[in-house]
Amino acid sequence: MPAWPVGLPFFQSSRGARRDVEPDVIRTQMSKGPAKVRRRSSSAPMPRQGRLSQITLAQLDAFETFFREELGEGVMSFTATDPLDGLERTFRFVGGYSVEPRGVRREVTATLEILP
């Protein structure tokens, strides 16, 4: 499994390290009484919105090469250190990414998921 490139900062949310937890449950409204709630599965991916801020053109090239060649356009998962808790986790991109200029630097935004 590929690892996040050394020397390339990892994704942070716009408010620092942040993880959004969405319960993986099914909620069914009953004709009488409270709704029934059950888990869909025993484990589910956790979504994370993130950004690489103020990266150089060389870092952007390294990121895009990693995304395209190592991850097969984002299909494969990879390992990286989670900035929220410092643990090594398995991540995967959800779709593509966006690049915006910030002066001579660039900013990349993407949605990732932490795999169970």
OpenMM code with the backbone's topology and positions (N, CA, C; nanometers):
from openmm import Vec3, app, unit

residues = "MET PRO ALA TRP PRO VAL GLY LEU PRO PHE PHE GLN SER SER ARG GLY ALA ARG ARG ASP VAL GLU PRO ASP VAL ILE ARG THR GLN MET SER LYS GLY PRO ALA LYS VAL ARG ARG ARG SER SER SER ALA PRO MET PRO ARG GLN GLY ARG LEU SER GLN ILE THR LEU ALA GLN LEU ASP ALA PHE GLU THR PHE PHE ARG GLU GLU LEU GLY GLU GLY VAL MET SER PHE THR ALA THR ASP PRO LEU ASP GLY LEU GLU ARG THR PHE ARG PHE VAL GLY GLY TYR SER VAL GLU PRO ARG GLY VAL ARG ARG GLU VAL THR ALA THR LEU GLU ILE LEU PRO".split()
positions = [
    Vec3(0.0847, -0.1176, 0.0000),
    Vec3(0.0000, 0.0000, 0.0000),
    Vec3(0.0893, 0.1238, 0.0000),
    Vec3(0.0594, 0.2203, -0.0855),
    Vec3(0.1412, 0.3419, -0.0905),
    Vec3(0.1330, 0.4222, 0.0405),
    Vec3(0.2392, 0.4944, 0.0690),
    Vec3(0.2432, 0.5843, 0.1850),
    Vec3(0.2476, 0.7282, 0.1343),
    Vec3(0.1927, 0.8192, 0.2127),
    Vec3(0.1935, 0.9619, 0.1782),
    Vec3(0.3380, 1.0068, 0.1572),
    Vec3(0.3662, 1.0858, 0.0534),
    Vec3(0.5045, 1.1257, 0.0234),
    Vec3(0.5709, 1.2040, 0.1369),
    Vec3(0.6931, 1.1644, 0.1683),
    Vec3(0.7733, 1.2343, 0.2684),
    Vec3(0.8026, 1.3745, 0.2166),
    Vec3(0.7945, 1.4731, 0.3015),
    Vec3(0.8230, 1.6109, 0.2620),
    Vec3(0.7022, 1.6863, 0.2097),
    Vec3(0.5892, 1.6167, 0.1936),
    Vec3(0.4667, 1.6816, 0.1485),
    Vec3(0.3726, 1.6932, 0.2685),
    Vec3(0.3306, 1.8160, 0.3040),
    Vec3(0.2403, 1.8278, 0.4193),
    Vec3(0.1104, 1.7522, 0.3929),
    Vec3(0.0493, 1.7003, 0.5007),
    Vec3(-0.0754, 1.6267, 0.4848),
    Vec3(-0.1938, 1.7217, 0.4980),
    Vec3(-0.3089, 1.6784, 0.4516),
    Vec3(-0.4307, 1.7593, 0.4516),
    Vec3(-0.4716, 1.8011, 0.5923),
    Vec3(-0.5040, 1.9270, 0.6056),
    Vec3(-0.5625, 1.9836, 0.7275),
    Vec3(-0.6967, 2.0435, 0.6884),
    Vec3(-0.7893, 2.0536, 0.7831),
    Vec3(-0.9134, 2.1245, 0.7528),
    Vec3(-0.8850, 2.2734, 0.7635),
    Vec3(-0.9772, 2.3555, 0.7191),
    Vec3(-0.9579, 2.4999, 0.7258),
    Vec3(-0.9511, 2.5469, 0.8707),
    Vec3(-0.9981, 2.4652, 0.9624),
    Vec3(-0.9937, 2.4991, 1.1054),
    Vec3(-0.8947, 2.4106, 1.1802),
    Vec3(-0.7881, 2.3665, 1.1123),
    Vec3(-0.6907, 2.2781, 1.1749),
    Vec3(-0.7289, 2.1332, 1.1500),
    Vec3(-0.6815, 2.0447, 1.2329),
    Vec3(-0.7138, 1.9029, 1.2184),
    Vec3(-0.8572, 1.8813, 1.2663),
    Vec3(-0.9407, 1.8270, 1.1804),
    Vec3(-1.0819, 1.8073, 1.2142),
    Vec3(-1.1318, 1.6800, 1.1482),
    Vec3(-1.2106, 1.6052, 1.2207),
    Vec3(-1.2713, 1.4835, 1.1671),
    Vec3(-1.4218, 1.4934, 1.1884),
    Vec3(-1.4993, 1.4770, 1.0814),
    Vec3(-1.6449, 1.4765, 1.0906),
    Vec3(-1.6913, 1.3318, 1.0987),
    Vec3(-1.7666, 1.2991, 1.2028),
    Vec3(-1.8136, 1.1625, 1.2211),
    Vec3(-1.9611, 1.1558, 1.1847),
    Vec3(-1.9918, 1.0733, 1.0870),
    Vec3(-2.1296, 1.0506, 1.0432),
    Vec3(-2.1679, 0.9094, 1.0838),
    Vec3(-2.2652, 0.8929, 1.1750),
    Vec3(-2.3045, 0.7569, 1.2121),
    Vec3(-2.3562, 0.6804, 1.0906),
    Vec3(-2.3168, 0.5554, 1.0792),
    Vec3(-2.3579, 0.4699, 0.9679),
    Vec3(-2.4820, 0.3916, 1.0117),
    Vec3(-2.5954, 0.4612, 1.0150),
    Vec3(-2.7197, 0.4014, 1.0659),
    Vec3(-2.8334, 0.4190, 0.9657),
    Vec3(-2.9318, 0.3323, 0.9796),
    Vec3(-3.0558, 0.3428, 0.9029),
    Vec3(-3.1656, 0.3787, 1.0018),
    Vec3(-3.2407, 0.4809, 0.9682),
    Vec3(-3.3495, 0.5266, 1.0542),
    Vec3(-3.4803, 0.5024, 0.9785),
    Vec3(-3.5712, 0.4253, 1.0384),
    Vec3(-3.6991, 0.3921, 0.9762),
    Vec3(-3.8119, 0.4441, 1.0637),
    Vec3(-3.8935, 0.5307, 1.0068),
    Vec3(-4.0068, 0.5854, 1.0809),
    Vec3(-4.1166, 0.4789, 1.0896),
    Vec3(-4.1688, 0.4577, 1.2069),
    Vec3(-4.2763, 0.3614, 1.2290),
    Vec3(-4.4114, 0.4331, 1.2226),
    Vec3(-4.5168, 0.3585, 1.1923),
    Vec3(-4.6496, 0.4206, 1.1886),
    Vec3(-4.6929, 0.4648, 1.3282),
    Vec3(-4.6437, 0.3960, 1.4319),
    Vec3(-4.6707, 0.4346, 1.5712),
    Vec3(-4.5425, 0.4191, 1.6507),
    Vec3(-4.5225, 0.5056, 1.7433),
    Vec3(-4.4066, 0.4956, 1.8312),
    Vec3(-4.2810, 0.5574, 1.7711),
    Vec3(-4.1712, 0.5407, 1.8434),
    Vec3(-4.0459, 0.6023, 1.7973),
    Vec3(-3.9886, 0.5307, 1.6752),
    Vec3(-3.9019, 0.6009, 1.6042),
    Vec3(-3.8359, 0.5441, 1.4863),
    Vec3(-3.7442, 0.4295, 1.5278),
    Vec3(-3.7279, 0.3327, 1.4402),
    Vec3(-3.6327, 0.2233, 1.4607),
    Vec3(-3.4994, 0.2681, 1.4018),
    Vec3(-3.3932, 0.2426, 1.4740),
    Vec3(-3.2598, 0.2806, 1.4293),
    Vec3(-3.1693, 0.1587, 1.4409),
    Vec3(-3.0933, 0.1325, 1.3319),
    Vec3(-2.9977, 0.0219, 1.3355),
    Vec3(-2.8723, 0.0587, 1.2578),
    Vec3(-2.7650, -0.0086, 1.2911),
    Vec3(-2.6386, 0.0130, 1.2210),
    Vec3(-2.6438, -0.0517, 1.0838),
    Vec3(-2.5837, 0.0134, 0.9850),
    Vec3(-2.5723, -0.0459, 0.8511),
    Vec3(-2.4658, -0.1550, 0.8501),
    Vec3(-2.3540, -0.1294, 0.9183),
    Vec3(-2.2436, -0.2247, 0.9222),
    Vec3(-2.1668, -0.2055, 1.0518),
    Vec3(-2.0714, -0.2935, 1.0765),
    Vec3(-1.9942, -0.2839, 1.2004),
    Vec3(-1.8852, -0.1762, 1.1928),
    Vec3(-1.8505, -0.1324, 1.0716),
    Vec3(-1.7523, -0.0249, 1.0566),
    Vec3(-1.7805, 0.0511, 0.9273),
    Vec3(-1.7508, 0.1783, 0.9293),
    Vec3(-1.7771, 0.2627, 0.8125),
    Vec3(-1.6653, 0.3655, 0.7973),
    Vec3(-1.6385, 0.4098, 0.6746),
    Vec3(-1.5388, 0.5155, 0.6549),
    Vec3(-1.5833, 0.6459, 0.7216),
    Vec3(-1.4852, 0.7252, 0.7660),
    Vec3(-1.5132, 0.8570, 0.8231),
    Vec3(-1.4684, 0.9627, 0.7226),
    Vec3(-1.5581, 1.0506, 0.6796),
    Vec3(-1.5202, 1.1531, 0.5816),
    Vec3(-1.4350, 1.2630, 0.6440),
    Vec3(-1.3512, 1.3229, 0.5610),
    Vec3(-1.2703, 1.4367, 0.6059),
    Vec3(-1.2505, 1.5325, 0.4892),
    Vec3(-1.2906, 1.6576, 0.5082),
    Vec3(-1.2617, 1.7644, 0.4126),
    Vec3(-1.1243, 1.8194, 0.4498),
    Vec3(-1.0392, 1.8407, 0.3518),
    Vec3(-0.9061, 1.8889, 0.3856),
    Vec3(-0.8467, 1.9783, 0.2795),
    Vec3(-0.7359, 2.0420, 0.3183),
    Vec3(-0.6649, 2.1290, 0.2251),
    Vec3(-0.5154, 2.1234, 0.2519),
    Vec3(-0.4409, 2.1348, 0.1435),
    Vec3(-0.2968, 2.1541, 0.1494),
    Vec3(-0.2751, 2.3015, 0.1209),
    Vec3(-0.2360, 2.3763, 0.2211),
    Vec3(-0.2240, 2.5220, 0.2052),
    Vec3(-0.0806, 2.5633, 0.1755),
    Vec3(-0.0684, 2.6646, 0.0920),
    Vec3(0.0594, 2.7302, 0.0645),
    Vec3(0.1688, 2.6326, 0.0217),
    Vec3(0.1349, 2.5427, -0.0727),
    Vec3(0.2372, 2.4503, -0.1210),
    Vec3(0.3048, 2.5091, -0.2443),
    Vec3(0.4280, 2.4694, -0.2639),
    Vec3(0.5053, 2.5193, -0.3785),
    Vec3(0.4637, 2.4432, -0.5045),
    Vec3(0.5096, 2.4918, -0.6182),
    Vec3(0.4823, 2.4224, -0.7436),
    Vec3(0.5473, 2.2846, -0.7458),
    Vec3(0.6648, 2.2713, -0.6845),
    Vec3(0.7306, 2.1404, -0.6768),
    Vec3(0.6483, 2.0445, -0.5904),
    Vec3(0.5929, 2.0942, -0.4792),
    Vec3(0.5078, 2.0107, -0.3943),
    Vec3(0.3781, 1.9739, -0.4657),
    Vec3(0.3223, 2.0671, -0.5420),
    Vec3(0.2019, 2.0377, -0.6195),
    Vec3(0.2315, 1.9274, -0.7212),
    Vec3(0.3459, 1.9362, -0.7867),
    Vec3(0.3849, 1.8334, -0.8832),
    Vec3(0.3997, 1.6973, -0.8141),
    Vec3(0.4616, 1.6961, -0.6953),
    Vec3(0.4774, 1.5705, -0.6200),
    Vec3(0.3411, 1.5144, -0.5810),
    Vec3(0.2489, 1.6008, -0.5377),
    Vec3(0.1142, 1.5557, -0.5013),
    Vec3(0.0428, 1.4977, -0.6229),
    Vec3(0.0443, 1.5693, -0.7341),
    Vec3(-0.0277, 1.5229, -0.8532),
    Vec3(0.0321, 1.3934, -0.9094),
    Vec3(0.1635, 1.3783, -0.9014),
    Vec3(0.2276, 1.2539, -0.9447),
    Vec3(0.1849, 1.1388, -0.8538),
    Vec3(0.1838, 1.1622, -0.7230),
    Vec3(0.1401, 1.0608, -0.6273),
    Vec3(-0.0053, 1.0215, -0.6545),
    Vec3(-0.0934, 1.1191, -0.6724),
    Vec3(-0.2358, 1.0928, -0.6974),
    Vec3(-0.2542, 1.0128, -0.8267),
    Vec3(-0.1853, 1.0542, -0.9317),
    Vec3(-0.2024, 0.9927, -1.0634),
    Vec3(-0.1351, 0.8557, -1.0734),
    Vec3(-0.0085, 0.8474, -1.0340),
    Vec3(0.0690, 0.7258, -1.0572),
    Vec3(0.0622, 0.6244, -0.9436),
    Vec3(0.0782, 0.6697, -0.8209),
    Vec3(0.0780, 0.5769, -0.7068),
    Vec3(-0.0638, 0.5330, -0.6688),
    Vec3(-0.1591, 0.6258, -0.6801),
    Vec3(-0.2962, 0.5951, -0.6381),
    Vec3(-0.3896, 0.5650, -0.7543),
    Vec3(-0.3379, 0.5639, -0.8761),
    Vec3(-0.4226, 0.5322, -0.9911),
    Vec3(-0.5404, 0.6281, -1.0040),
    Vec3(-0.5115, 0.7578, -1.0022),
    Vec3(-0.6141, 0.8638, -1.0088),
    Vec3(-0.7036, 0.8632, -0.8845),
    Vec3(-0.6474, 0.8225, -0.7703),
    Vec3(-0.7217, 0.8272, -0.6446),
    Vec3(-0.7989, 0.7017, -0.6115),
    Vec3(-0.7844, 0.5972, -0.6910),
    Vec3(-0.8588, 0.4726, -0.6688),
    Vec3(-0.8055, 0.3958, -0.5483),
    Vec3(-0.6740, 0.3913, -0.5336),
    Vec3(-0.6135, 0.3130, -0.4263),
    Vec3(-0.6087, 0.3899, -0.2952),
    Vec3(-0.6070, 0.3170, -0.1858),
    Vec3(-0.5924, 0.3787, -0.0542),
    Vec3(-0.4437, 0.3959, -0.0238),
    Vec3(-0.4135, 0.4736, 0.0809),
    Vec3(-0.2754, 0.4998, 0.1193),
    Vec3(-0.2691, 0.5202, 0.2698),
    Vec3(-0.1502, 0.5101, 0.3254),
    Vec3(-0.1326, 0.5341, 0.4678),
    Vec3(-0.0722, 0.6723, 0.4892),
    Vec3(-0.1107, 0.7327, 0.6006),
    Vec3(-0.0573, 0.8633, 0.6398),
    Vec3(-0.0802, 0.8812, 0.7890),
    Vec3(-0.0044, 0.9707, 0.8474),
    Vec3(-0.0230, 1.0032, 0.9885),
    Vec3(-0.1385, 1.1016, 1.0008),
    Vec3(-0.2370, 1.0658, 1.0815),
    Vec3(-0.3536, 1.1512, 1.1040),
    Vec3(-0.3113, 1.2686, 1.1918),
    Vec3(-0.3229, 1.3929, 1.1428),
    Vec3(-0.2793, 1.5074, 1.2226),
    Vec3(-0.3654, 1.5294, 1.3472),
    Vec3(-0.4817, 1.4686, 1.3530),
    Vec3(-0.5690, 1.4856, 1.4684),
    Vec3(-0.5167, 1.4117, 1.5913),
    Vec3(-0.4661, 1.2896, 1.5714),
    Vec3(-0.4230, 1.2109, 1.6871),
    Vec3(-0.2834, 1.1500, 1.6727),
    Vec3(-0.2169, 1.1728, 1.5592),
    Vec3(-0.0816, 1.1236, 1.5403),
    Vec3(-0.0711, 0.9755, 1.5068),
    Vec3(-0.1846, 0.9077, 1.4847),
    Vec3(-0.1831, 0.7652, 1.4517),
    Vec3(-0.1745, 0.7454, 1.3008),
    Vec3(-0.1086, 0.6370, 1.2594),
    Vec3(-0.1061, 0.6058, 1.1174),
    Vec3(-0.2393, 0.5418, 1.0798),
    Vec3(-0.3019, 0.5939, 0.9754),
    Vec3(-0.4331, 0.5461, 0.9323),
    Vec3(-0.4308, 0.5200, 0.7822),
    Vec3(-0.5351, 0.4533, 0.7358),
    Vec3(-0.5532, 0.4286, 0.5937),
    Vec3(-0.6560, 0.5265, 0.5403),
    Vec3(-0.6196, 0.5992, 0.4351),
    Vec3(-0.7052, 0.7008, 0.3746),
    Vec3(-0.7329, 0.6649, 0.2293),
    Vec3(-0.8377, 0.7269, 0.1751),
    Vec3(-0.8684, 0.7163, 0.0318),
    Vec3(-0.9359, 0.8461, -0.0102),
    Vec3(-0.9086, 0.8892, -0.1332),
    Vec3(-0.9744, 1.0076, -0.1871),
    Vec3(-1.1171, 0.9729, -0.2261),
    Vec3(-1.2075, 1.0671, -0.2044),
    Vec3(-1.3456, 1.0550, -0.2501),
    Vec3(-1.3579, 1.1508, -0.3683),
    Vec3(-1.3457, 1.0993, -0.4885),
    Vec3(-1.3480, 1.1853, -0.6071),
    Vec3(-1.2116, 1.2472, -0.6320),
    Vec3(-1.2139, 1.3642, -0.6938),
    Vec3(-1.0908, 1.4326, -0.7317),
    Vec3(-1.0479, 1.5360, -0.6299),
    Vec3(-0.9844, 1.6411, -0.6786),
    Vec3(-0.9350, 1.7497, -0.5942),
    Vec3(-0.9402, 1.8789, -0.6731),
    Vec3(-0.9261, 1.9917, -0.6048),
    Vec3(-0.9245, 2.1241, -0.6683),
    Vec3(-0.7941, 2.1943, -0.6338),
    Vec3(-0.7419, 2.2724, -0.7298),
    Vec3(-0.6193, 2.3494, -0.7086),
    Vec3(-0.6514, 2.4954, -0.7351),
    Vec3(-0.6103, 2.5830, -0.6419),
    Vec3(-0.6290, 2.7272, -0.6595),
    Vec3(-0.4969, 2.7986, -0.6359),
    Vec3(-0.4666, 2.9014, -0.7168),
    Vec3(-0.3454, 2.9789, -0.6929),
    Vec3(-0.3613, 3.0685, -0.5708),
    Vec3(-0.2544, 3.0817, -0.4956),
    Vec3(-0.2466, 3.1728, -0.3804),
    Vec3(-0.1137, 3.2475, -0.3922),
    Vec3(-0.1122, 3.3476, -0.4796),
    Vec3(0.0135, 3.4158, -0.5090),
    Vec3(0.1026, 3.3217, -0.5882),
    Vec3(0.2271, 3.3029, -0.5411),
    Vec3(0.3189, 3.2108, -0.6091),
    Vec3(0.3005, 3.0672, -0.5582),
    Vec3(0.2185, 3.0484, -0.4578),
    Vec3(0.1918, 2.9157, -0.4012),
    Vec3(0.0564, 2.8643, -0.4493),
    Vec3(0.0231, 2.7430, -0.4107),
    Vec3(-0.1031, 2.6820, -0.4501),
    Vec3(-0.1724, 2.6209, -0.3286),
    Vec3(-0.3047, 2.6042, -0.3411),
    Vec3(-0.3828, 2.5388, -0.2369),
    Vec3(-0.4637, 2.4268, -0.3012),
    Vec3(-0.4574, 2.3085, -0.2434),
    Vec3(-0.5302, 2.1916, -0.2932),
    Vec3(-0.6377, 2.1571, -0.1914),
    Vec3(-0.7612, 2.1380, -0.2376),
    Vec3(-0.8692, 2.0942, -0.1492),
    Vec3(-0.9239, 1.9616, -0.2021),
    Vec3(-0.9649, 1.8759, -0.1089),
    Vec3(-1.0168, 1.7442, -0.1459),
    Vec3(-1.0976, 1.6871, -0.0307),
    Vec3(-1.1759, 1.5854, -0.0620),
    Vec3(-1.2446, 1.5080, 0.0395),
    Vec3(-1.1783, 1.3723, 0.0470),
    Vec3(-1.1419, 1.3346, 0.1691),
    Vec3(-1.0803, 1.2049, 0.1949),
    Vec3(-1.1727, 1.1256, 0.2854),
    Vec3(-1.1477, 0.9956, 0.2950),
    Vec3(-1.2161, 0.9163, 0.3954),
    Vec3(-1.1129, 0.8304, 0.4660),
    Vec3(-1.1338, 0.8162, 0.5965),
    Vec3(-1.0500, 0.7279, 0.6772),
    Vec3(-1.1171, 0.5918, 0.6742),
    Vec3(-1.0432, 0.4914, 0.6279),
    Vec3(-1.0991, 0.3575, 0.6149),
    Vec3(-1.0853, 0.2794, 0.7454),
    Vec3(-1.1829, 0.1944, 0.7727),
    Vec3(-1.1750, 0.1144, 0.8968),
    Vec3(-1.0655, 0.0094, 0.8892),
] * unit.nanometer
topology = app.Topology()
chain = topology.addChain("A")
for resn in residues:
    res = topology.addResidue(resn, chain)
    for name in ("N", "CA", "C"):
        topology.addAtom(name, app.Element.getBySymbol(name[0]), res)
